[in-house]
Amino acid sequence: MMMKRRSRQRGLGLIELIVAFTILMMLSGMAVPLARYKVRRDRERELRIALREMRSAIDKYKDDADQGKFGPLKMETEGYPETLEILVEGVKIANEVDKKKKFLRRIPIDPFTGQTEWGLRSMQDDPNSTSWGGQHVFDVFSKTMERAPDGTPYAEW
């Protein structure tokens, strides 16, 4: 009677378990690179948005300064903001009492470094320079040393 019962019981054999485990490993092995690719693409998108937002704010500041909305220009700044923080804190409008114009709500976080510290360039700096001369803010770039899939450094975006 005991022999009949064992022959009727069925379960997964060792070969079936190995095949199922191998298939599962292959599927998960394909999913990991796709997930990494998706994370990198999301970071790249966030970097583009942050750079566009800050560069647009710098351009708006420059336009308003050239129109004389903030009073006479400082010669060494050429109408550009002295720091990124000025874009957040706001600039007092000339001939207005207690009225400031803000260009950014906050300084965006660099998605690759995780900090609000960005590389800055002034008009006097070399276009490929990684150090800031300190005169004014003409351009911003990421301080990460990573490269995009096409080989260009993110600092050159």
C-alpha positions, 0 to 999 in steps of 0.5 A: 500500500505504501508503494502505491501511494509514493508512485502517485505523489507528484512533485517537481523534479530536480531537472524541472527546478533547474530549468525554471530557475535558469529561465528566471535568472535569464529574465532577471538578467535582462531586466537589470540593464534595462532598469539601469538604462532607464535610471540614467535616461531619467537623470539625463532628462532632469539634468537637461531640465535643470540646466535649461531652467537656470540658463533661462533665468540667467538670460531673463536677468540679463535682459532686465538688467540691460533694460535698466530695470535694476538701475545702472549696471555694474561694469564688471558684471556686464548685466549678468547675475553675480551668483546663482543665489541672487536669482533665488533671493531676488533683485530690487527693482529700481524706482519701486519700494520694497519690490523684488523680482525673483527668477528662480524658486530654488537652485535645482539639484544636480541629478548626478552629484545630488547637490545644488552646487553647479559649475559656473562660468563668466564671460571672461572664462574660457568656454571649456574652463572648469573653474570660475573667474568669479566676476559674474554668472554667464553659464552653468554646468554639471560638476560630474565627471560621468559621460553620456552614452555617446561619450560626451561629458555631462559637464559639456551639456 
